[in-house]
């Protein structure tokens, strides 16, 4: 659907944050002490930014297939495509033990496990206005932020649209993303912005989920206050030009499960440590 993703503001997003360690510092290399890189066969934390030693979030380092680039610490797509330069892109926050190595799915897309949000994140319910291009539509919105390397932030935004004349979907609302989904056609929309600055701008890459399933359990049709609960399963995100609404290269990644509980007008005060001005929200389970 005509997406409102680019209207989100960084200051209202409740983030999913985990501290990043610069090196293993002895002991077993894992996601806790090597969250900005990957673990090699000698149990050492490596940057994970080259085609021969590529990886992130304390997972096992891998070697990219011939012709692939290590973009945003992900093997995928031909050399020269993908967002950002090696070592400067966004990444996925991770917690827990070392991952057993990323699996390759969907013709080279990397699997990075689950994003499990344990605290409320920012959300909203919106009614389209004639001057905004959304007349006749209403939609729910949520945004999950993740702290990334190099003081960057990744965002996973979700929107669920419906036509006012038809009324809202019946909850629980579940199904599969259509094979021909794009920004203009999607009603259940998942977009990822990787490697953004602390204002939520100048992102290294924008991605659209083009396959997978969705499930929304509840929502509030009220602009003033409410909740929006749901997520997606086996979501394959492909690098996308959100302006031209077309694929932007072949870089891609997969999220096994994304869960969120969005609230408005404001997410509640953080229950834990506040990092970089964005509230903690949960953990990413190792792939």
C-alpha angles and dihedrals in degrees: 000000000000092000126224091194095116091058094069119115124221095221093063097051122105104216135216102227136180125172118253122226121209096219143355094261093202131311126060116345109236145142092283098057099026103038094137095051144015136271118249128209090270091058092252127137111244129187090245095213103118131082091245096045107031129157148091145209094049094295123140112285115248139195117239120237117259110287095017125118129222096234120174084352089299125116107227143113129022122305112282097029131096132061126303133351126288113287097012105075132097125272145190121270112231139188136187131033128347116290118240095237129288118280122226113235136168098020099314103338112138124234115226102175126234136335106214112187112202100176131054116273132200118284144154146192115229138194116203119244125209093242093049098059095244102092111152094022135096127189148177122229137195134175128198117194125204126193110239136190122284092031091294129136131218122208132201110196126189129192130182114196132191135172113254091222091057096043128227124312120264113258132264086050116185140157146115128292108253118252093242097046120150136154094274095050105034120109093173101046131182119183129175125203110195129197100008125168123249090273092056092251140106092044120188093225144359121214135189124205104237099174139024135073134285134210127185116185103184145353142175120235094211129106094205102057138346151106136267116196128183146077145190140270129217091000113182111202118201126193106262140185101226092194099054091029093227136117113277105210124315103283112131144157138191131231112201094204134356118194128181143163110202123194137184157242083022135349109243123262114288116268094207142022118335114222125191091345093296124109124244114250111171146294141293113234113225116259 
